[in-house]
């Protein structure tokens, strides 16, 4: 027997089936329904008019908001990637120099569990003009940098940067926790053996920590990119896509087309594009990591 418990295929199927049915009912089926609605013109009630791929034609060639929103979504994704290297550095430093790091890591993680409405309102008040008690502008005035003050969320040139910073602040603790857990799981025996050969400090991090963290880094990168592609709630709370649509992203454009303009078919076309876009980005990231691993080996 060798102490190994063999589990039959039917037993595995019984345990997997409930989760699979749940996934099919609440994830896969709605996607298929959305794909169907993307082929019709429908206001949410009344008759549906089948138009084939016309919604996609309008989306790709006639919608002045769509492609800029795609570019902004990609911009937020690239900006979100900055969280990963900073989280790695913080995780390594905390693991090496802080003995009881649980409280510190929990403090970093706190913004992740806060309500998005609370975070949005908090940062809206921080970004307010100095005359309305905006802390950021008041600090700039106090340090003699009054020329740097702006109406951050109402400025078409700076609103997207202000949003990116808040997204960065909110989720950096999430990636610190992931990387810190990965660093903690690396055996200290490996570092002790490496120190005998003179590999300590930065050299140990380069040749031991980073290679062993590569699976964890991959998880963080995928979560950062895919999560930012679906950015929605914080943008709605802070700017609503304004000013003048300069913070509009794919998900907010989909929401406003569907529920404000009552173009359910057109909104479904945008949501279908977003699903495919996320899948493509996931595949590209996996291919990039695979090639990097093959090059390293």
MIDOSE-1310 file (N, C-alpha, C; in nm, 2 decimals, decimal comma, always signed):
residues 297
xxxx	+0,08/-0,12/+0,00/+0,00/+0,00/+0,00/+0,09/+0,13/+0,00; +0,21/+0,12/+0,07/+0,30/+0,23/+0,08/+0,24/+0,36/+0,13; +0,13/+0,34/+0,21/+0,06/+0,45/+0,27/-0,01/+0,55/+0,18; -0,03/+0,51/+0,05/-0,09/+0,60/-0,05/-0,23/+0,56/-0,06
xxxx	-0,32/+0,66/-0,04/-0,46/+0,64/-0,06/-0,51/+0,67/-0,20; -0,56/+0,57/-0,27/-0,60/+0,59/-0,41/-0,74/+0,63/-0,42; -0,77/+0,74/-0,49/-0,90/+0,79/-0,50/-0,95/+0,77/-0,65; -1,07/+0,71/-0,66/-1,12/+0,68/-0,79/-1,17/+0,80/-0,87
xxxx	-1,18/+0,79/-1,00/-1,22/+0,90/-1,08/-1,36/+0,95/-1,05; -1,45/+0,86/-1,02/-1,58/+0,90/-0,99/-1,59/+0,98/-0,86; -1,51/+0,94/-0,77/-1,50/+1,02/-0,64/-1,45/+1,16/-0,66; -1,35/+1,17/-0,75/-1,30/+1,30/-0,78/-1,41/+1,38/-0,85
xxxx	-1,48/+1,32/-0,94/-1,59/+1,39/-1,02/-1,70/+1,44/-0,93; -1,73/+1,36/-0,83/-1,84/+1,40/-0,74/-1,80/+1,52/-0,66; -1,68/+1,53/-0,62/-1,63/+1,65/-0,55/-1,61/+1,78/-0,64; -1,57/+1,75/-0,76/-1,55/+1,86/-0,85/-1,68/+1,91/-0,91
xxxx	-1,77/+1,83/-0,93/-1,90/+1,86/-1,01/-1,97/+1,98/-0,95; -1,99/+1,99/-0,82/-2,06/+2,11/-0,76/-1,99/+2,24/-0,80; -1,86/+2,25/-0,78/-1,79/+2,37/-0,82/-1,80/+2,40/-0,97; -1,79/+2,29/-1,05/-1,80/+2,31/-1,19/-1,93/+2,36/-1,24
xxxx	-2,04/+2,31/-1,18/-2,17/+2,35/-1,21/-2,19/+2,50/-1,17; -2,14/+2,53/-1,05/-2,15/+2,67/-1,00/-2,08/+2,76/-1,10; -1,96/+2,72/-1,14/-1,88/+2,81/-1,24/-1,96/+2,82/-1,37; -2,01/+2,71/-1,42/-2,08/+2,71/-1,55/-2,21/+2,81/-1,54
xxxx	-2,28/+2,80/-1,42/-2,40/+2,88/-1,41/-2,38/+3,03/-1,39; -2,27/+3,06/-1,31/-2,25/+3,20/-1,27/-2,14/+3,27/-1,34; -2,06/+3,20/-1,42/-1,95/+3,26/-1,50/-1,96/+3,23/-1,65; -1,96/+3,11/-1,68/-1,96/+3,07/-1,83/-2,09/+3,11/-1,89
xxxx	-2,20/+3,07/-1,83/-2,33/+3,10/-1,89/-2,36/+3,25/-1,91; -2,33/+3,34/-1,81/-2,35/+3,48/-1,84/-2,26/+3,53/-1,95; -2,14/+3,47/-1,97/-2,06/+3,52/-2,08/-2,12/+3,48/-2,21; -2,18/+3,36/-2,22/-2,25/+3,32/-2,34/-2,37/+3,41/-2,37
xxxx	-2,44/+3,44/-2,27/-2,56/+3,53/-2,28/-2,52/+3,67/-2,33; -2,41/+3,72/-2,27/-2,35/+3,85/-2,31/-2,31/+3,85/-2,46; -2,25/+3,73/-2,50/-2,21/+3,72/-2,64/-2,33/+3,73/-2,73; -2,44/+3,66/-2,69/-2,56/+3,66/-2,77/-2,62/+3,81/-2,78
xxxx	-2,63/+3,87/-2,66/-2,69/+4,01/-2,66/-2,60/+4,11/-2,74; -2,47/+4,08/-2,76/-2,39/+4,17/-2,84/-2,42/+4,16/-2,98; -2,50/+4,07/-3,02/-2,54/+4,05/-3,16/-2,68/+4,11/-3,19; -2,74/+4,18/-3,09/-2,87/+4,24/-3,11/-2,87/+4,38/-3,07
xxxx	-2,97/+4,45/-3,11/-3,00/+4,59/-3,06/-3,12/+4,57/-2,96; -3,10/+4,61/-2,83/-3,20/+4,59/-2,73/-3,18/+4,70/-2,62; -3,29/+4,75/-2,58/-3,29/+4,86/-2,48/-3,32/+4,80/-2,34; -3,31/+4,67/-2,32/-3,34/+4,61/-2,19/-3,48/+4,57/-2,17
xxxx	-3,57/+4,61/-2,26/-3,71/+4,57/-2,26/-3,76/+4,58/-2,40; -3,87/+4,51/-2,43/-3,92/+4,52/-2,56/-3,85/+4,42/-2,66; -3,87/+4,44/-2,79/-3,82/+4,35/-2,89/-3,67/+4,36/-2,90; -3,61/+4,25/-2,94/-3,46/+4,25/-2,97/-3,45/+4,23/-3,12
xxxx	-3,37/+4,32/-3,18/-3,34/+4,32/-3,33/-3,20/+4,26/-3,35; -3,20/+4,15/-3,42/-3,07/+4,09/-3,45/-3,00/+4,17/-3,56; -2,87/+4,21/-3,53/-2,79/+4,29/-3,62/-2,66/+4,23/-3,65; -2,63/+4,11/-3,60/-2,51/+4,04/-3,63/-2,39/+4,11/-3,57
xxxx	-2,29/+4,14/-3,64/-2,16/+4,20/-3,59/-2,17/+4,36/-3,60; -2,28/+4,41/-3,62/-2,29/+4,56/-3,64/-2,24/+4,64/-3,52; -2,28/+4,58/-3,40/-2,24/+4,65/-3,27/-2,09/+4,65/-3,26; -2,02/+4,55/-3,31/-1,87/+4,55/-3,31/-1,82/+4,64/-3,41
xxxx	-1,88/+4,65/-3,53/-1,84/+4,75/-3,63/-1,85/+4,89/-3,58; -1,96/+4,92/-3,51/-1,97/+5,06/-3,45/-1,87/+5,08/-3,34; -1,85/+4,98/-3,26/-1,75/+4,99/-3,15/-1,61/+5,02/-3,20; -1,57/+4,94/-3,30/-1,43/+4,96/-3,35/-1,41/+5,07/-3,44
xxxx	-1,51/+5,12/-3,51/-1,49/+5,22/-3,61/-1,56/+5,36/-3,59; -1,66/+5,36/-3,50/-1,74/+5,48/-3,49/-1,75/+5,54/-3,35; -1,70/+5,46/-3,25/-1,72/+5,51/-3,11/-1,59/+5,59/-3,08; -1,61/+5,72/-3,05/-1,49/+5,81/-3,02/-1,43/+5,78/-2,88
xxxx	-1,51/+5,72/-2,80/-1,46/+5,70/-2,66/-1,39/+5,56/-2,64; -1,42/+5,46/-2,73/-1,38/+5,33/-2,70/-1,23/+5,31/-2,71; -1,16/+5,35/-2,82/-1,02/+5,32/-2,83/-0,94/+5,40/-2,73; -0,97/+5,53/-2,70/-0,90/+5,60/-2,59/-0,92/+5,53/-2,46
xxxx	-1,04/+5,47/-2,43/-1,06/+5,40/-2,31/-0,98/+5,27/-2,30; -0,96/+5,20/-2,42/-0,87/+5,09/-2,42/-0,72/+5,13/-2,39; -0,68/+5,24/-2,44/-0,54/+5,28/-2,42/-0,53/+5,32/-2,27; -0,63/+5,38/-2,21/-0,62/+5,42/-2,07/-0,62/+5,29/-1,98
xxxx	-0,69/+5,19/-2,02/-0,69/+5,07/-1,95/-0,56/+5,00/-1,95; -0,49/+5,00/-2,07/-0,36/+4,95/-2,08/-0,26/+5,03/-2,00; -0,28/+5,16/-2,00/-0,19/+5,25/-1,92/-0,20/+5,22/-1,77; -0,32/+5,20/-1,72/-0,34/+5,16/-1,58/-0,27/+5,03/-1,55
xxxx	-0,28/+4,93/-1,65/-0,22/+4,80/-1,63/-0,07/+4,81/-1,62; -0,01/+4,89/-1,71/+0,14/+4,91/-1,70/+0,18/+4,98/-1,57; +0,10/+5,08/-1,53/+0,13/+5,15/-1,41/+0,11/+5,05/-1,29; +0,02/+4,96/-1,30/+0,00/+4,87/-1,19/+0,11/+4,77/-1,17
xxxx	+0,18/+4,74/-1,29/+0,30/+4,65/-1,28/+0,41/+4,71/-1,19; +0,42/+4,84/-1,17/+0,52/+4,90/-1,08/+0,50/+4,85/-0,94; +0,38/+4,80/-0,90/+0,36/+4,75/-0,77/+0,44/+4,63/-0,74; +0,47/+4,55/-0,84/+0,54/+4,42/-0,82/+0,68/+4,43/-0,78
xxxx	+0,77/+4,51/-0,85/+0,91/+4,52/-0,81/+0,92/+4,59/-0,67; +0,83/+4,69/-0,65/+0,84/+4,76/-0,52/+0,80/+4,66/-0,41; +0,69/+4,58/-0,44/+0,65/+4,48/-0,34/+0,76/+4,38/-0,31; +0,83/+4,34/-0,41/+0,94/+4,25/-0,39/+1,05/+4,31/-0,30
xxxx	+1,09/+4,43/-0,32/+1,19/+4,50/-0,24/+1,14/+4,51/-0,10; +1,02/+4,56/-0,08/+0,96/+4,57/+0,06/+0,96/+4,44/+0,13; +0,91/+4,33/+0,06/+0,90/+4,20/+0,12/+1,04/+4,15/+0,16; +1,14/+4,17/+0,08/+1,27/+4,12/+0,11/+1,33/+4,20/+0,24
xxxx	+1,31/+4,33/+0,23/+1,36/+4,41/+0,35/+1,29/+4,38/+0,48; +1,16/+4,37/+0,47/+1,08/+4,33/+0,59/+1,12/+4,20/+0,64; +1,13/+4,10/+0,55/+1,17/+3,96/+0,59/+1,31/+3,96/+0,66; +1,40/+4,04/+0,61/+1,54/+4,04/+0,65/+1,56/+4,12/+0,78
xxxx	+1,49/+4,23/+0,80/+1,53/+4,32/+0,90/+1,42/+4,34/+1,01; +1,30/+4,29/+0,99/+1,19/+4,30/+1,09/+1,16/+4,16/+1,15; +1,18/+4,15/+1,28/+1,16/+4,02/+1,34/+1,02/+3,98/+1,34; +0,93/+4,06/+1,39/+0,79/+4,03/+1,40/+0,72/+4,12/+1,30
xxxx	+0,71/+4,07/+1,18/+0,66/+4,15/+1,06/+0,51/+4,14/+1,04; +0,44/+4,05/+1,11/+0,30/+4,03/+1,08/+0,22/+4,16/+1,09; +0,24/+4,24/+1,20/+0,17/+4,36/+1,22/+0,19/+4,46/+1,10; +0,32/+4,47/+1,06/+0,36/+4,56/+0,96/+0,30/+4,52/+0,82
xxxx	+0,30/+4,39/+0,79/+0,24/+4,34/+0,67/+0,09/+4,36/+0,67; +0,03/+4,34/+0,79/-0,12/+4,36/+0,80/-0,15/+4,51/+0,78; -0,06/+4,60/+0,82/-0,09/+4,74/+0,80/-0,08/+4,77/+0,65; +0,02/+4,71/+0,58/+0,02/+4,74/+0,44/-0,10/+4,68/+0,37
xxxx	-0,16/+4,58/+0,42/-0,27/+4,51/+0,36/-0,40/+4,58/+0,39; -0,41/+4,67/+0,49/-0,53/+4,73/+0,53/-0,61/+4,80/+0,42; -0,55/+4,88/+0,33/-0,62/+4,94/+0,22/-0,70/+4,85/+0,13; -0,65/+4,72/+0,12/-0,71/+4,63/+0,03/-0,85/+4,59/+0,08
xxxx	-0,87/+4,58/+0,21/-0,99/+4,54/+0,27/-1,09/+4,66/+0,30; -1,04/+4,78/+0,28/-1,13/+4,89/+0,30/-1,23/+4,90/+0,19; -1,35/+4,96/+0,22/-1,45/+4,98/+0,12/-1,40/+5,07/+0,01; -1,43/+5,04/-0,11/-1,39/+5,13/-0,23/-1,45/+5,27/-0,21
xxxx	-1,57/+5,27/-0,16/-1,64/+5,40/-0,14/-1,56/+5,49/-0,04; -1,52/+5,42/+0,07/-1,44/+5,49/+0,17/-1,31/+5,55/+0,11; -1,24/+5,46/+0,04/-1,11/+5,50/-0,03/-1,13/+5,61/-0,13; -1,24/+5,60/-0,21/-1,27/+5,70/-0,31/-1,30/+5,84/-0,24
xxxx	-1,38/+5,84/-0,14/-1,41/+5,96/-0,07/-1,29/+6,02/+0,00; -1,21/+5,93/+0,06/-1,09/+5,98/+0,13/-1,00/+6,05/+0,03; -0,97/+5,99/-0,08/-0,87/+6,05/-0,18/-0,94/+6,17/-0,25; -1,06/+6,17/-0,27/-1,13/+6,29/-0,33/-1,11/+6,41/-0,23
xxxx	-1,12/+6,39/-0,10/-1,10/+6,50/-0,01/-0,95/+6,54/-0,01; -0,86/+6,44/-0,02/-0,71/+6,47/-0,03/-0,68/+6,56/-0,15; -0,74/+6,52/-0,26/-0,72/+6,59/-0,39/-0,79/+6,72/-0,41; -0,88/+6,76/-0,31/-0,96/+6,88/-0,32/-0,87/+7,00/-0,33
xxxx	-0,92/+7,11/-0,39/-0,84/+7,24/-0,39/-0,81/+7,28/-0,24; -0,70/+7,36/-0,22/-0,66/+7,40/-0,09/-0,77/+7,47/-0,02; -0,85/+7,55/-0,09/-0,96/+7,63/-0,03/-1,07/+7,54/+0,02; -1,08/+7,42/-0,03/-1,18/+7,32/+0,02/-1,12/+7,22/+0,12
xxxx	-1,00/+7,25/+0,17/-0,94/+7,16/+0,26/-0,86/+7,04/+0,21; -0,83/+7,05/+0,08/-0,75/+6,94/+0,02/-0,61/+6,93/+0,08; -0,58/+6,82/+0,14/-0,45/+6,81/+0,21/-0,33/+6,82/+0,12; -0,34/+6,76/+0,00/-0,22/+6,76/-0,09/-0,19/+6,90/-0,13
xxxx	-0,29/+6,98/-0,18/-0,27/+7,11/-0,22/-0,22/+7,20/-0,10; -0,28/+7,18/+0,01/-0,24/+7,26/+0,13/-0,09/+7,23/+0,17; -0,05/+7,11/+0,15/+0,09/+7,08/+0,18/+0,18/+7,15/+0,08; +0,14/+7,15/-0,05/+0,22/+7,21/-0,15/+0,23/+7,36/-0,12
xxxx	+0,12/+7,42/-0,08/+0,12/+7,57/-0,05/+0,22/+7,59/+0,07; +0,21/+7,50/+0,17/+0,29/+7,52/+0,29/+0,44/+7,51/+0,26; +0,48/+7,43/+0,16/+0,62/+7,42/+0,13/+0,66/+7,51/+0,02; +0,58/+7,61/-0,01/+0,61/+7,71/-0,11/+0,60/+7,66/-0,25
xxxx	+0,53/+7,56/-0,28/+0,51/+7,51/-0,41/+0,37/+7,53/-0,46; +0,32/+7,65/-0,44/+0,18/+7,68/-0,48/+0,16/+7,67/-0,63; +0,26/+7,69/-0,71/+0,25/+7,67/-0,86/+0,22/+7,53/-0,89; +0,25/+7,43/-0,80/+0,22/+7,29/-0,83/+0,08/+7,25/-0,80
xxxx	+0,01/+7,33/-0,73/-0,13/+7,29/-0,69/-0,22/+7,28/-0,82; -0,31/+7,19/-0,81/-0,40/+7,16/-0,92/-0,53/+7,11/-0,87; -0,63/+7,12/-0,95/-0,76/+7,05/-0,92/-0,75/+6,91/-0,98; -0,68/+6,83/-0,91/-0,63/+6,70/-0,96/-0,73/+6,62/-1,03
xxxx	-0,85/+6,60/-0,98/-0,95/+6,51/-1,04/-1,03/+6,58/-1,14; -1,02/+6,71/-1,15/-1,09/+6,79/-1,25/-1,00/+6,84/-1,37; -0,87/+6,81/-1,36/-0,77/+6,84/-1,46/-0,76/+6,73/-1,56; -0,79/+6,76/-1,69/-0,79/+6,66/-1,79/-0,65/+6,60/-1,81
xxxx	-0,55/+6,67/-1,78/-0,41/+6,62/-1,80/-0,36/+6,53/-1,68; -0,42/+6,56/-1,56/-0,37/+6,49/-1,44/-0,46/+6,39/-1,37; -0,59/+6,39/-1,41/-0,69/+6,31/-1,34/-0,65/+6,16/-1,35; -0,60/+6,11/-1,47/-0,57/+5,97/-1,48/-0,45/+5,93/-1,39
xxxx	-0,35/+6,03/-1,38/-0,24/+6,00/-1,29/-0,28/+5,99/-1,15; -0,37/+6,08/-1,11/-0,42/+6,08/-0,97/-0,49/+5,95/-0,94; -0,57/+5,90/-1,04/-0,63/+5,77/-1,02/-0,53/+5,66/-1,01; -0,43/+5,66/-1,10/-0,33/+5,55/-1,09/-0,26/+5,54/-0,96
xxxx	-0,23/+5,66/-0,90/-0,17/+5,66/-0,77/-0,25/+5,60/-0,66; -0,38/+5,63/-0,67/-0,47/+5,57/-0,57/-0,48/+5,42/-0,58; -0,49/+5,37/-0,71/-0,50/+5,23/-0,73/-0,37/+5,16/-0,68; -0,25/+5,23/-0,71/-0,13/+5,18/-0,66/-0,12/+5,17/-0,51
xxxx	-0,17/+5,28/-0,44/-0,17/+5,28/-0,30/-0,26/+5,17/-0,24; -0,38/+5,15/-0,30/-0,47/+5,05/-0,25/-0,42/+4,91/-0,26; -0,35/+4,87/-0,37/-0,32/+4,73/-0,39/-0,17/+4,69/-0,37; -0,09/+4,79/-0,33/+0,05/+4,76/-0,31/+0,07/+4,66/-0,19
xxxx	-0,02/+4,67/-0,09/-0,01/+4,58/+0,02/-0,05/+4,44/-0,01; -0,14/+4,43/-0,11/-0,18/+4,29/-0,15/-0,06/+4,22/-0,21; +0,02/+4,29/-0,29/+0,14/+4,23/-0,36/+0,25/+4,21/-0,26; +0,26/+4,30/-0,16/+0,36/+4,28/-0,06/+0,34/+4,16/+0,02
xxxx	+0,21/+4,13/+0,06/+0,17/+4,01/+0,13/+0,21/+3,88/+0,05; +0,18/+3,88/-0,08/+0,21/+3,77/-0,17/+0,36/+3,74/-0,17; +0,43/+3,85/-0,20/+0,58/+3,83/-0,21/+0,64/+3,80/-0,07; +0,59/+3,86/+0,04/+0,64/+3,83/+0,17/+0,62/+3,68/+0,20
xxxx	+0,51/+3,63/+0,17/+0,48/+3,48/+0,19/+0,57/+3,40/+0,11; +0,60/+3,44/-0,02/+0,70/+3,36/-0,10/+0,84/+3,37/-0,04; +0,88/+3,48/+0,01/+1,01/+3,49/+0,07/+1,02/+3,41/+0,19; +0,92/+3,41/+0,27/+0,92/+3,33/+0,40/+0,93/+3,18/+0,37
xxxx	+0,88/+3,14/+0,26/+0,87/+2,99/+0,23/+1,01/+2,94/+0,17; +1,10/+3,03/+0,15/+1,24/+2,99/+0,10/+1,32/+2,95/+0,22; +1,37/+2,83/+0,22/+1,44/+2,77/+0,33/+1,56/+2,85/+0,37; +1,58/+2,87/+0,50/+1,70/+2,95/+0,54/+1,83/+2,87/+0,52
xxxx	+1,81/+2,73/+0,50/+1,93/+2,65/+0,48/+2,00/+2,68/+0,35; +1,92/+2,73/+0,25/+1,97/+2,77/+0,12/+2,06/+2,89/+0,13; +2,01/+2,99/+0,21/+2,09/+3,11/+0,23/+2,22/+3,08/+0,31; +2,21/+2,99/+0,41/+2,33/+2,95/+0,49/+2,43/+2,88/+0,40
xxxx	+2,39/+2,80/+0,31/+2,48/+2,73/+0,22/+2,54/+2,83/+0,13; +2,46/+2,92/+0,08/+2,51/+3,02/-0,01/+2,61/+3,12/+0,05; +2,59/+3,15/+0,18/+2,68/+3,24/+0,25/+2,82/+3,18/+0,27; +2,83/+3,05/+0,27/+2,96/+2,98/+0,28/+3,04/+3,01/+0,15
xxxx	+2,97/+3,02/+0,04/+3,03/+3,06/-0,09/+3,04/+3,21/-0,11; +3,00/+3,29/-0,02/+3,02/+3,43/-0,03/+2,90/+3,50/-0,09; +2,79/+3,43/-0,10/+2,67/+3,49/-0,16/+2,58/+3,54/-0,04; +2,59/+3,67/-0,02/+2,51/+3,73/+0,09/+2,45/+3,86/+0,04
xxxx	+2,35/+3,91/+0,11/+2,29/+4,04/+0,07/+2,23/+4,04/-0,07; +2,27/+4,15/-0,14/+2,21/+4,16/-0,28/+2,24/+4,05/-0,37; +2,36/+3,99/-0,35/+2,40/+3,88/-0,44/+2,31/+3,76/-0,41; +2,28/+3,73/-0,28/+2,19/+3,62/-0,25/+2,05/+3,65/-0,30
xxxx	+2,01/+3,77/-0,30/+1,87/+3,80/-0,35/+1,87/+3,78/-0,50; +1,98/+3,82/-0,57/+1,98/+3,80/-0,72/+1,99/+3,66/-0,76; +2,07/+3,58/-0,69/+2,08/+3,44/-0,74/+2,00/+3,34/-0,67; +1,94/+3,37/-0,56/+1,86/+3,28/-0,48/+1,71/+3,32/-0,47
xxxx	+1,69/+3,44/-0,41/+1,56/+3,49/-0,38/+1,47/+3,51/-0,51; +1,52/+3,59/-0,60/+1,44/+3,62/-0,72/+1,41/+3,49/-0,81; +1,51/+3,40/-0,83/+1,48/+3,28/-0,91/+1,37/+3,19/-0,84; +1,38/+3,18/-0,71/+1,29/+3,10/-0,63/+1,15/+3,17/-0,62
xxxx	+1,15/+3,30/-0,63/+1,03/+3,37/-0,62/+0,95/+3,38/-0,76; +1,01/+3,33/-0,86/+0,96/+3,35/-1,00/+0,81/+3,31/-1,01; +0,77/+3,19/-0,95/+0,63/+3,15/-0,96/+0,54/+3,25/-0,89; +0,58/+3,30/-0,78/+0,50/+3,40/-0,70/+0,50/+3,53/-0,77
xxxx	+0,61/+3,57/-0,84/+0,61/+3,70/-0,91/+0,51/+3,69/-1,03; +0,51/+3,57/-1,09/+0,42/+3,55/-1,20/+0,27/+3,57/-1,16; +0,24/+3,52/-1,04/+0,10/+3,53/-0,99/+0,07/+3,68/-0,97; +0,17/+3,76/-0,91/+0,15/+3,90/-0,88/+0,13/+3,98/-1,01
xxxx	+0,21/+3,95/-1,11/+0,20/+4,02/-1,24/+0,06/+3,99/-1,31; +0,02/+3,87/-1,31/-0,11/+3,84/-1,37/-0,22/+3,90/-1,30; -0,22/+3,90/-1,16/-0,32/+3,96/-1,08/-0,32/+4,11/-1,10; -0,21/+4,17/-1,11/-0,20/+4,32/-1,13/-0,25/+4,36/-1,26
xxxx	-0,22/+4,29/-1,37/-0,26/+4,33/-1,50/-0,41/+4,30/-1,52; -0,45/+4,18/-1,49/-0,59/+4,15/-1,51/-0,68/+4,23/-1,42; -0,64/+4,25/-1,30/-0,72/+4,33/-1,21/-0,74/+4,47/-1,25; -0,63/+4,53/-1,31/-0,64/+4,67/-1,36/-0,72/+4,68/-1,49
xxxx	-0,72/+4,57/-1,57/-0,80/+4,57/-1,69/-0,95/+4,58/-1,65; -0,99/+4,53/-1,53/-1,13/+4,53/-1,49/-1,16/+4,65/-1,40; -1,06/+4,74/-1,39/-1,08/+4,86/-1,30/-1,22/+4,92/-1,32; -1,29/+4,95/-1,22/-1,43/+5,00/-1,24/-1,47/+5,09/-1,12
xxxx	-1,48/+5,02/-1,00/-1,55/+5,08/-0,89/-1,49/+5,21/-0,84; -1,35/+5,21/-0,83/-1,28/+5,33/-0,78/-1,30/+5,44/-0,88; -1,29/+5,42/-1,00/-1,30/+5,52/-1,11/-1,44/+5,58/-1,10; -1,55/+5,50/-1,09/-1,68/+5,55/-1,08/-1,70/+5,64/-0,95
xxxx	-1,64/+5,60/-0,84/-1,66/+5,67/-0,72/-1,59/+5,81/-0,72; -1,46/+5,81/-0,78/-1,38/+5,93/-0,78/-1,41/+6,02/-0,89; -1,42/+5,98/-1,01/-1,44/+6,07/-1,13/-1,56/+6,04/-1,21; -1,61/+5,92/-1,20/-1,72/+5,88/-1,29/-1,69/+5,88/-1,44
xxxx	-1,55/+5,87/-1,47/-1,51/+5,87/-1,60/-1,47/+6,00/-1,66; -1,50/+6,11/-1,58/-1,46/+6,25/-1,62/-1,32/+6,28/-1,57; -1,28/+6,41/-1,60/-1,36/+6,51/-1,67/-1,34/+6,49/-1,82; -1,45/+6,51/-1,89/-1,46/+6,50/-2,04/-1,41/+6,36/-2,09
xxxx	-1,45/+6,26/-2,01/-1,42/+6,12/-2,05/-1,27/+6,09/-2,04; -1,19/+6,17/-1,98/-1,04/+6,14/-1,98/-1,00/+6,04/-1,88; -1,09/+5,99/-1,79/-1,06/+5,87/-1,71/-1,15/+5,75/-1,74; -1,21/+5,76/-1,86/-1,30/+5,65/-1,90/-1,22/+5,53/-1,94
xxxx	-1,25/+5,41/-1,88/-1,19/+5,29/-1,92/-1,29/+5,19/-1,98; -1,25/+5,07/-2,02/-1,34/+4,98/-2,09/-1,46/+4,95/-2,00; -1,44/+4,92/-1,87/-1,55/+4,87/-1,79/-1,65/+4,99/-1,76; -1,60/+5,11/-1,74/-1,69/+5,22/-1,71/-1,77/+5,26/-1,84
xxxx	-1,70/+5,25/-1,95/-1,77/+5,27/-2,08/-1,88/+5,17/-2,10; -1,85/+5,05/-2,07/-1,95/+4,94/-2,08/-2,07/+4,97/-1,99; -2,04/+5,01/-1,87/-2,15/+5,04/-1,77/-2,24/+5,15/-1,82; -2,18/+5,26/-1,86/-2,26/+5,38/-1,90/-2,34/+5,35/-2,02
xxxx	-2,28/+5,28/-2,12/-2,36/+5,24/-2,24/-2,48/+5,15/-2,21; -2,46/+5,06/-2,11/-2,56/+4,97/-2,08/-2,67/+5,03/-1,99; -2,63/+5,09/-1,88/-2,73/+5,13/-1,78/-2,77/+5,28/-1,79; -2,69/+5,36/-1,85/-2,73/+5,50/-1,87/-2,79/+5,53/-2,00
xxxx	-2,73/+5,47/-2,11/-2,79/+5,49/-2,24/-2,88/+5,38/-2,28; -2,90/+5,28/-2,20/-2,99/+5,17/-2,23/-2,96/+5,10/-2,36; -2,83/+5,09/-2,39/-2,79/+5,01/-2,51/-2,73/+4,88/-2,46; -2,82/+4,79/-2,43/-2,78/+4,66/-2,37/-2,70/+4,58/-2,47
xxxx	-2,74/+4,58/-2,60/-2,66/+4,50/-2,70/-2,52/+4,56/-2,72; -2,52/+4,69/-2,72/-2,39/+4,76/-2,74/-2,30/+4,74/-2,62; -2,36/+4,75/-2,50/-2,28/+4,73/-2,38/-2,23/+4,59/-2,37; -2,31/+4,49/-2,42/-2,27/+4,35/-2,42/-2,15/+4,33/-2,51
xxxx	-2,15/+4,40/-2,62/-2,04/+4,39/-2,72/-1,91/+4,44/-2,65; -1,92/+4,55/-2,57/-1,80/+4,60/-2,50/-1,76/+4,50/-2,39; -1,85/+4,44/-2,32/-1,82/+4,34/-2,22/-1,75/+4,21/-2,28; -1,80/+4,17/-2,40/-1,74/+4,06/-2,47/-1,60/+4,09/-2,51
xxxx	-1,58/+4,21/-2,56/-1,44/+4,25/-2,59/-1,35/+4,25/-2,47; -1,40/+4,30/-2,36/-1,32/+4,30/-2,23/-1,29/+4,16/-2,19; -1,38/+4,06/-2,20/-1,35/+3,92/-2,16/-1,24/+3,87/-2,25; -1,25/+3,89/-2,38/-1,15/+3,84/-2,48/-1,02/+3,91/-2,46
xxxx	-1,02/+4,04/-2,43/-0,90/+4,11/-2,40/-0,83/+4,06/-2,28; -0,90/+4,03/-2,17/-0,84/+3,97/-2,05/-0,78/+3,83/-2,08; -0,85/+3,75/-2,16/-0,79/+3,62/-2,20/-0,67/+3,63/-2,28; -0,67/+3,72/-2,38/-0,55/+3,74/-2,46/-0,43/+3,79/-2,38
xxxx	-0,45/+3,88/-2,29/-0,35/+3,93/-2,20/-0,29/+3,82/-2,11; -0,38/+3,74/-2,06/-0,34/+3,63/-1,97/-0,25/+3,53/-2,05; -0,29/+3,50/-2,18/-0,21/+3,41/-2,26/-0,07/+3,47/-2,29; -0,07/+3,60/-2,33/+0,05/+3,67/-2,36/+0,15/+3,67/-2,24
xxxx	+0,09/+3,70/-2,12/+0,18/+3,70/-2,00/+0,23/+3,56/-1,97; +0,15/+3,46/-1,99/+0,20/+3,32/-1,97/+0,31/+3,29/-2,07; +0,29/+3,33/-2,19/+0,40/+3,30/-2,29/+0,52/+3,38/-2,26; +0,51/+3,50/-2,22/+0,63/+3,58/-2,18/+0,71/+3,51/-2,07
xxxx	+0,63/+3,47/-1,96/+0,70/+3,40/-1,85/+0,76/+3,27/-1,90; +0,70/+3,20/-1,98/+0,75/+3,07/-2,03/+0,88/+3,09/-2,11; +0,88/+3,19/-2,20/+1,00/+3,22/-2,27/+1,12/+3,27/-2,18; +1,08/+3,35/-2,08/+1,18/+3,39/-1,98/+1,24/+3,27/-1,91
xxxx	+1,16/+3,18/-1,87/+1,21/+3,06/-1,80/+1,29/+2,98/-1,89; +1,26/+2,96/-2,02/+1,34/+2,88/-2,11/+1,47/+2,95/-2,13; +1,47/+3,08/-2,14/+1,59/+3,16/-2,16/+1,69/+3,15/-2,04; +1,63/+3,15/-1,92/+1,71/+3,14/-1,80/+1,77/+3,00/-1,78
x	+1,70/+2,90/-1,83/+1,75/+2,76/-1,82/+1,84/+2,73/-1,94
